[in-house]
């Protein structure tokens, strides 16, 4: 016996399994009351999956073979002698159809590009190596959620990205991918590395902040709902630990003044994830502090630079390092943002359902 009233106790995975069982039940001829129970069960399953905002499970349910069969072949058997049953069948059919449409729209959105990578080699290499897609898959999110071909350019500076030709690249990418919700930004490192010898770090840092704000303002002017997540750099074998920590703190302070602009603190992350044998093991040092307190600012062990064993050179991590950095961004912000699937408001959904129901009843009355 199907028991839809216990759905709240089940995980998304179990709900998908139960939903597919319900769809399979519709492949077999049933009496009218059994068909109604099956459709009611499926409707409750879909409502629960939507409320859980689990995009991967929504997609799994939508792609089920039984789902396709049900959409193409499901039929309501005629009721014998009970006119009210026919009306109820139409109401359940309408309800189920509305829920299927909702599920289809949500699953379609879940498969669209939703993260745009922008900036220098730290995102360019994460993009070309597939590290960001790997991280998304590792976290149970669609690996196709990320895009970055035209907006990740190794060697670029914040000063360059603040000029019109580079801002135009961002504009074009967002226009070509209107489903993007998150801008993952990595800039500023080359401004420090390329500064003339003897430059005042405070002056260089102030210019990075100014250029970065131009970029963020450009993005927010295009679409105020976009979230900008600016990833800091981690410790590197080449040094610059104190400079990186200083600019990260300044960026945190600046981001507090701009709604929808966030800093991902990666200082010491790779120390924590991979360790630095024989100095310390993985997990022996703290994670860098996250939003909103960012305590501690410097995770890992700041006395050591980046572990050369997980870096491709003195500045750039290897693929495993980029995967870890992307996973940290997902844990800090993106998991919550990407699984917050918009669900139609109760008022709008209720009005739509009421309209369908009244239309069905009106049509029945007219035919009577």
Kinemage of the C-alpha trace (Angstrom):
@kinemage 1
@onewidth
@group {chain A} dominant
@subgroup {mainchain}
@vectorlist {calphas} color= white
{ca unk a 1} P 0.000 0.000 0.000
{ca unk a 2} L 1.373 3.443 -0.931
{ca unk a 3} L 1.672 5.711 2.068
{ca unk a 4} L 2.342 9.291 0.911
{ca unk a 5} L 1.800 10.710 4.385
{ca unk a 6} L 5.233 9.463 5.547
{ca unk a 7} L 7.248 11.170 2.790
{ca unk a 8} L 8.728 13.746 5.137
{ca unk a 9} L 10.777 11.040 6.834
{ca unk a 10} L 12.708 10.109 3.702
{ca unk a 11} L 15.971 11.400 2.238
{ca unk a 12} L 16.039 12.760 -1.353
{ca unk a 13} L 17.588 9.496 -2.579
{ca unk a 14} L 14.865 7.422 -0.942
{ca unk a 15} L 12.205 9.741 -2.338
{ca unk a 16} L 13.524 9.198 -5.864
{ca unk a 17} L 13.425 5.438 -5.327
{ca unk a 18} L 9.857 5.583 -4.022
{ca unk a 19} L 8.823 7.940 -6.815
{ca unk a 20} L 10.176 5.581 -9.480
{ca unk a 21} L 8.320 2.712 -7.826
{ca unk a 22} L 5.154 4.791 -8.047
{ca unk a 23} L 5.764 5.498 -11.726
{ca unk a 24} L 6.338 1.810 -12.346
{ca unk a 25} L 2.980 1.084 -10.727
{ca unk a 26} L 1.289 3.231 -13.363
{ca unk a 27} L 2.693 1.030 -16.131
{ca unk a 28} L 0.283 -1.696 -15.014
{ca unk a 29} L -3.504 -1.520 -15.374
{ca unk a 30} L -5.184 -0.444 -12.165
{ca unk a 31} L -8.639 0.183 -10.840
{ca unk a 32} L -9.642 3.889 -10.702
{ca unk a 33} L -9.037 4.309 -6.964
{ca unk a 34} L -5.586 2.716 -7.263
{ca unk a 35} L -4.655 5.066 -10.100
{ca unk a 36} L -5.727 8.031 -8.003
{ca unk a 37} L -3.634 6.852 -5.053
{ca unk a 38} L -0.609 6.369 -7.322
{ca unk a 39} L -0.929 9.850 -8.826
{ca unk a 40} L -1.448 11.394 -5.420
{ca unk a 41} L 1.688 9.611 -4.189
{ca unk a 42} L 3.677 10.908 -7.166
{ca unk a 43} L 2.381 14.434 -6.640
{ca unk a 44} L 3.458 14.334 -3.003
{ca unk a 45} L 6.853 12.925 -4.006
{ca unk a 46} L 7.449 15.758 -6.472
{ca unk a 47} L 6.334 18.402 -3.974
{ca unk a 48} L 8.748 16.977 -1.407
{ca unk a 49} L 11.681 16.873 -3.858
{ca unk a 50} L 11.001 20.455 -4.897
{ca unk a 51} L 10.820 21.587 -1.269
{ca unk a 52} L 14.168 19.902 -0.528
{ca unk a 53} L 15.738 21.893 -3.405
{ca unk a 54} L 17.940 18.956 -4.426
{ca unk a 55} L 18.710 19.652 -8.104
{ca unk a 56} L 20.616 16.411 -8.711
{ca unk a 57} L 17.754 14.266 -7.398
{ca unk a 58} L 15.207 16.273 -9.378
{ca unk a 59} L 17.209 15.552 -12.525
{ca unk a 60} L 17.525 11.858 -11.630
{ca unk a 61} L 13.778 11.555 -11.151
{ca unk a 62} L 13.017 13.437 -14.370
{ca unk a 63} L 15.345 11.195 -16.391
{ca unk a 64} L 13.898 7.943 -15.033
{ca unk a 65} L 12.673 5.540 -17.709
{ca unk a 66} L 9.389 5.079 -15.872
{ca unk a 67} L 8.854 8.836 -15.856
{ca unk a 68} L 9.035 8.931 -19.654
{ca unk a 69} L 6.700 5.939 -19.919
{ca unk a 70} L 4.202 7.570 -17.590
{ca unk a 71} L 4.192 10.809 -19.565
{ca unk a 72} L 3.612 8.997 -22.852
{ca unk a 73} L 1.314 6.164 -21.820
{ca unk a 74} L -0.390 6.810 -18.480
{ca unk a 75} L -4.176 6.686 -18.782
{ca unk a 76} L -6.980 7.033 -16.278
{ca unk a 77} L -9.424 4.104 -16.456
{ca unk a 78} L -13.083 4.977 -16.601
{ca unk a 79} L -14.957 4.952 -13.325
{ca unk a 80} L -18.033 2.808 -13.163
{ca unk a 81} L -21.090 4.535 -11.774
{ca unk a 82} L -19.307 7.241 -9.791
{ca unk a 83} L -19.458 10.652 -11.467
{ca unk a 84} L -17.540 12.277 -8.631
{ca unk a 85} L -14.595 9.925 -9.322
{ca unk a 86} L -14.269 11.266 -12.878
{ca unk a 87} L -14.078 14.844 -11.551
{ca unk a 88} L -11.535 13.811 -8.970
{ca unk a 89} L -9.466 12.081 -11.646
{ca unk a 90} L -9.364 15.287 -13.672
{ca unk a 91} L -8.321 17.295 -10.609
{ca unk a 92} L -5.520 14.865 -9.762
{ca unk a 93} L -4.431 14.749 -13.419
{ca unk a 94} L -4.272 18.565 -13.498
{ca unk a 95} L -2.400 18.715 -10.206
{ca unk a 96} L 0.082 16.093 -11.378
{ca unk a 97} L 0.619 17.911 -14.687
{ca unk a 98} L 1.370 21.201 -12.929
{ca unk a 99} L 3.859 19.488 -10.651
{ca unk a 100} L 5.551 17.787 -13.600
{ca unk a 101} L 5.910 21.138 -15.369
{ca unk a 102} L 7.438 22.623 -12.218
{ca unk a 103} L 9.847 19.700 -11.907
{ca unk a 104} L 10.845 19.964 -15.564
{ca unk a 105} L 11.631 23.671 -15.241
{ca unk a 106} L 13.668 23.128 -12.089
{ca unk a 107} L 15.632 20.231 -13.559
{ca unk a 108} L 16.327 22.226 -16.708
{ca unk a 109} L 17.660 25.086 -14.596
{ca unk a 110} L 19.812 22.681 -12.594
{ca unk a 111} L 21.641 21.604 -15.773
{ca unk a 112} L 22.463 25.155 -16.952
{ca unk a 113} L 25.739 27.020 -16.523
{ca unk a 114} L 25.490 28.877 -13.222
{ca unk a 115} L 29.119 29.769 -12.335
{ca unk a 116} L 31.286 32.035 -14.487
{ca unk a 117} L 35.030 31.965 -13.793
{ca unk a 118} L 36.761 35.309 -14.290
{ca unk a 119} L 40.383 36.296 -13.876
{ca unk a 120} L 43.961 35.087 -14.027
{ca unk a 121} L 45.845 31.798 -14.252
{ca unk a 122} L 44.450 30.423 -10.999
{ca unk a 123} L 41.003 30.178 -12.604
{ca unk a 124} L 42.317 29.629 -16.141
{ca unk a 125} L 44.154 26.480 -15.069
{ca unk a 126} L 41.256 25.332 -12.906
{ca unk a 127} L 39.052 25.673 -16.001
{ca unk a 128} L 41.324 24.013 -18.575
{ca unk a 129} L 42.237 21.137 -16.238
{ca unk a 130} L 38.573 20.450 -15.454
{ca unk a 131} L 39.345 20.870 -11.752
{ca unk a 132} L 36.286 22.999 -11.068
{ca unk a 133} L 33.971 20.532 -12.797
{ca unk a 134} L 35.595 17.702 -10.835
{ca unk a 135} L 35.001 19.550 -7.582
{ca unk a 136} L 31.337 20.108 -8.440
{ca unk a 137} L 30.909 16.417 -9.238
{ca unk a 138} L 32.687 15.455 -6.010
{ca unk a 139} L 30.130 17.502 -4.113
{ca unk a 140} L 27.162 15.971 -5.926
{ca unk a 141} L 26.520 18.983 -8.152
{ca unk a 142} L 26.283 19.008 -11.975
{ca unk a 143} L 29.842 19.367 -13.376
{ca unk a 144} L 28.423 21.414 -16.250
{ca unk a 145} L 27.427 24.210 -13.859
{ca unk a 146} L 30.701 26.069 -14.531
{ca unk a 147} L 31.938 27.989 -17.572
{ca unk a 148} L 35.050 30.091 -18.142
{ca unk a 149} L 36.614 29.778 -21.572
{ca unk a 150} L 36.656 33.443 -22.620
{ca unk a 151} L 36.979 35.042 -19.178
{ca unk a 152} L 39.984 33.209 -17.724
{ca unk a 153} L 43.287 34.543 -19.042
{ca unk a 154} L 46.615 33.640 -17.473
{ca unk a 155} L 48.892 36.522 -16.586
{ca unk a 156} L 46.149 39.152 -16.428
{ca unk a 157} L 45.961 41.768 -13.695
{ca unk a 158} L 43.178 43.488 -11.813
{ca unk a 159} L 44.245 46.669 -13.608
{ca unk a 160} L 43.582 45.000 -16.970
{ca unk a 161} L 40.226 43.531 -15.965
{ca unk a 162} L 39.132 47.010 -14.853
{ca unk a 163} L 39.474 48.308 -18.423
{ca unk a 164} L 36.734 48.204 -21.023
{ca unk a 165} L 38.062 45.428 -23.305
{ca unk a 166} L 38.144 42.998 -20.385
{ca unk a 167} L 34.887 44.216 -18.874
{ca unk a 168} L 33.342 43.619 -22.292
{ca unk a 169} L 34.448 39.980 -22.086
{ca unk a 170} L 32.491 39.626 -18.855
{ca unk a 171} L 29.465 41.320 -20.389
{ca unk a 172} L 29.550 39.075 -23.451
{ca unk a 173} L 29.898 35.924 -21.344
{ca unk a 174} L 26.923 36.858 -19.177
{ca unk a 175} L 24.813 37.696 -22.216
{ca unk a 176} L 25.694 34.352 -23.797
{ca unk a 177} L 24.957 32.490 -20.551
{ca unk a 178} L 21.930 34.155 -18.943
{ca unk a 179} L 21.593 31.360 -16.356
{ca unk a 180} L 24.832 32.365 -14.614
{ca unk a 181} L 24.231 33.313 -10.984
{ca unk a 182} L 27.764 33.353 -9.530
{ca unk a 183} L 30.946 35.095 -10.665
{ca unk a 184} L 34.022 33.323 -9.271
{ca unk a 185} L 36.785 35.935 -9.368
{ca unk a 186} L 40.564 35.483 -9.077
{ca unk a 187} L 42.628 38.630 -9.625
{ca unk a 188} L 45.331 40.736 -7.996
{ca unk a 189} L 48.250 38.334 -7.770
{ca unk a 190} L 49.903 39.481 -10.976
{ca unk a 191} L 49.575 43.114 -9.877
{ca unk a 192} L 51.836 42.297 -6.929
{ca unk a 193} L 54.214 40.126 -8.930
{ca unk a 194} L 54.470 42.709 -11.704
{ca unk a 195} L 54.946 45.742 -9.484
{ca unk a 196} L 58.268 47.570 -9.966
{ca unk a 197} L 60.988 46.669 -7.431
{ca unk a 198} L 60.722 48.768 -4.302
{ca unk a 199} L 57.025 49.513 -4.747
{ca unk a 200} L 55.088 50.281 -1.575
{ca unk a 201} L 52.854 47.246 -0.894
{ca unk a 202} L 50.182 49.538 0.534
{ca unk a 203} L 50.060 51.569 -2.658
{ca unk a 204} L 49.915 48.430 -4.793
{ca unk a 205} L 47.194 47.000 -2.546
{ca unk a 206} L 45.130 50.178 -2.715
{ca unk a 207} L 45.234 50.077 -6.503
{ca unk a 208} L 44.144 46.435 -6.516
{ca unk a 209} L 41.184 47.341 -4.309
{ca unk a 210} L 40.208 50.196 -6.611
{ca unk a 211} L 40.450 48.082 -9.762
{ca unk a 212} L 38.592 45.204 -8.141
{ca unk a 213} L 35.733 47.474 -7.117
{ca unk a 214} L 35.404 48.676 -10.719
{ca unk a 215} L 35.021 45.056 -11.835
{ca unk a 216} L 32.495 44.216 -9.118
{ca unk a 217} L 30.474 47.361 -9.813
{ca unk a 218} L 30.417 46.521 -13.528
{ca unk a 219} L 29.041 43.049 -12.790
{ca unk a 220} L 26.449 44.330 -10.317
{ca unk a 221} L 25.344 47.029 -12.770
{ca unk a 222} L 24.714 44.334 -15.365
{ca unk a 223} L 22.615 42.326 -12.917
{ca unk a 224} L 22.274 43.265 -9.233
{ca unk a 225} L 21.194 39.715 -8.359
{ca unk a 226} L 24.534 38.207 -9.394
{ca unk a 227} L 26.770 37.031 -6.556
{ca unk a 228} L 30.479 37.831 -6.848
{ca unk a 229} L 32.791 35.507 -4.918
{ca unk a 230} L 36.417 36.679 -4.942
{ca unk a 231} L 38.847 33.883 -4.067
{ca unk a 232} L 42.039 34.820 -2.262
{ca unk a 233} L 45.309 33.102 -3.036
{ca unk a 234} L 46.814 30.416 -0.871
{ca unk a 235} L 50.421 30.298 0.301
{ca unk a 236} L 52.785 29.644 -2.591
{ca unk a 237} L 56.347 28.268 -2.686
{ca unk a 238} L 57.565 31.631 -4.013
{ca unk a 239} L 56.619 33.415 -0.772
{ca unk a 240} L 54.545 36.654 -0.533
{ca unk a 241} L 52.612 35.178 2.413
{ca unk a 242} L 52.313 38.433 4.363
{ca unk a 243} L 51.397 40.413 1.238
{ca unk a 244} L 48.688 37.915 0.348
{ca unk a 245} L 47.278 38.014 3.894
{ca unk a 246} L 47.297 41.807 3.887
{ca unk a 247} L 45.394 42.187 0.626
{ca unk a 248} L 42.931 39.465 1.666
{ca unk a 249} L 42.044 41.382 4.821
{ca unk a 250} L 41.618 44.601 2.830
{ca unk a 251} L 39.338 42.805 0.366
{ca unk a 252} L 37.252 41.398 3.217
{ca unk a 253} L 36.812 44.901 4.594
{ca unk a 254} L 35.860 46.243 1.178
{ca unk a 255} L 33.417 43.424 0.398
{ca unk a 256} L 31.401 44.262 3.516
{ca unk a 257} L 30.386 47.515 1.811
{ca unk a 258} L 28.999 45.890 -1.349
{ca unk a 259} L 25.884 43.653 -1.130
{ca unk a 260} L 26.332 40.402 -3.017
{ca unk a 261} L 30.150 40.580 -2.936
{ca unk a 262} L 31.960 37.936 -0.871
{ca unk a 263} L 35.542 36.850 -0.199
{ca unk a 264} L 36.578 33.193 -0.201
{ca unk a 265} L 39.508 32.956 2.221
{ca unk a 266} L 41.961 30.324 0.954
{ca unk a 267} L 44.965 31.304 3.091
{ca unk a 268} L 46.416 28.004 4.351
{ca unk a 269} L 43.719 25.794 2.840
{ca unk a 270} L 46.140 23.507 0.998
{ca unk a 271} L 48.207 23.094 4.181
{ca unk a 272} L 45.106 21.806 5.926
{ca unk a 273} L 43.983 19.542 3.097
{ca unk a 274} L 47.325 18.014 2.072
{ca unk a 275} L 49.710 18.769 4.937
{ca unk a 276} L 53.390 19.502 4.405
{ca unk a 277} L 55.345 16.344 5.266
{ca unk a 278} L 57.472 15.973 7.260
{ca unk a 279} L 56.576 19.299 8.877
{ca unk a 280} L 52.914 18.513 9.553
{ca unk a 281} L 50.254 16.103 8.337
{ca unk a 282} L 46.978 16.760 6.536
{ca unk a 283} L 44.356 18.073 8.935
{ca unk a 284} L 46.944 19.043 11.570
{ca unk a 285} L 46.611 22.767 10.890
{ca unk a 286} L 43.413 24.850 10.956
{ca unk a 287} L 41.264 25.748 8.014
{ca unk a 288} L 41.269 29.429 7.066
{ca unk a 289} L 38.396 31.288 8.665
{ca unk a 290} L 35.260 31.714 6.601
{ca unk a 291} L 32.479 34.229 6.176
{ca unk a 292} L 31.529 36.344 8.054
{ca unk a 293} L 34.180 36.414 10.816
{ca unk a 294} L 37.136 35.014 8.816
{ca unk a 295} L 38.800 33.827 12.030
{ca unk a 296} L 41.546 32.762 11.754
{ca unk a 297} L 42.493 34.831 8.735
{ca unk a 298} L 45.559 32.683 8.113
{ca unk a 299} L 44.919 28.954 8.242
{ca unk a 300} L 47.539 26.252 7.856
{ca unk a 301} L 50.974 27.213 9.164
{ca unk a 302} L 51.998 30.667 7.913
{ca unk a 303} L 55.613 29.906 8.765
{ca unk a 304} L 55.714 27.692 5.682
{ca unk a 305} L 55.044 28.569 2.067
{ca unk a 306} L 53.142 26.363 -0.339
{ca unk a 307} L 54.117 22.692 -0.391
{ca unk a 308} L 56.083 22.185 -3.645
{ca unk a 309} L 54.770 18.623 -3.830
{ca unk a 310} L 51.275 19.861 -4.743
{ca unk a 311} L 52.360 22.866 -6.812
{ca unk a 312} L 53.122 22.725 -10.517
{ca unk a 313} L 55.650 25.533 -10.120
{ca unk a 314} L 56.560 28.264 -7.629
{ca unk a 315} L 53.215 30.037 -8.089
{ca unk a 316} L 50.550 27.671 -9.428
{ca unk a 317} L 48.972 24.634 -7.717
{ca unk a 318} L 48.623 21.344 -9.534
{ca unk a 319} L 45.232 19.965 -10.512
{ca unk a 320} L 44.617 18.367 -7.099
{ca unk a 321} L 45.227 21.734 -5.487
{ca unk a 322} L 42.769 23.469 -7.781
{ca unk a 323} L 40.166 20.804 -7.034
{ca unk a 324} L 40.629 21.409 -3.301
{ca unk a 325} L 40.325 25.172 -3.752
{ca unk a 326} L 37.131 24.763 -5.772
{ca unk a 327} L 35.680 22.366 -3.204
{ca unk a 328} L 36.379 24.949 -0.521
{ca unk a 329} L 34.444 27.571 -2.514
{ca unk a 330} L 31.563 25.115 -2.826
{ca unk a 331} L 31.602 24.361 0.902
{ca unk a 332} L 31.823 28.030 1.850
{ca unk a 333} L 29.164 29.443 -0.455
{ca unk a 334} L 28.227 27.618 -3.634
{ca unk a 335} L 26.535 24.550 -2.190
{ca unk a 336} L 23.947 26.728 -0.471
{ca unk a 337} L 23.590 29.039 -3.456
{ca unk a 338} L 23.346 26.294 -6.093
{ca unk a 339} L 20.879 24.139 -4.188
{ca unk a 340} L 18.565 27.044 -3.391
{ca unk a 341} L 16.356 26.229 -6.368
{ca unk a 342} L 13.565 28.803 -6.722
{ca unk a 343} L 10.243 27.188 -5.913
{ca unk a 344} L 6.992 28.721 -7.152
{ca unk a 345} L 5.311 30.650 -4.361
{ca unk a 346} L 2.392 29.021 -2.635
{ca unk a 347} L 0.095 31.845 -3.662
{ca unk a 348} L 0.889 31.621 -7.370
{ca unk a 349} L 0.845 27.848 -7.361
{ca unk a 350} L -2.405 27.770 -5.432
{ca unk a 351} L -4.023 30.220 -7.838
{ca unk a 352} L -2.902 28.167 -10.843
{ca unk a 353} L -4.177 24.939 -9.320
{ca unk a 354} L -7.458 26.550 -8.325
{ca unk a 355} L -7.899 27.900 -11.869
{ca unk a 356} L -7.360 24.465 -13.408
{ca unk a 357} L -9.675 22.832 -10.921
{ca unk a 358} L -12.446 25.374 -11.486
{ca unk a 359} L -11.987 25.052 -15.241
{ca unk a 360} L -12.359 21.277 -15.047
{ca unk a 361} L -15.451 21.534 -12.882
{ca unk a 362} L -16.910 24.198 -15.158
{ca unk a 363} L -16.345 22.069 -18.229
{ca unk a 364} L -17.975 19.111 -16.498
{ca unk a 365} L -20.979 21.199 -15.574
{ca unk a 366} L -21.299 22.568 -19.109
{ca unk a 367} L -21.328 19.060 -20.549
{ca unk a 368} L -23.863 17.860 -18.021
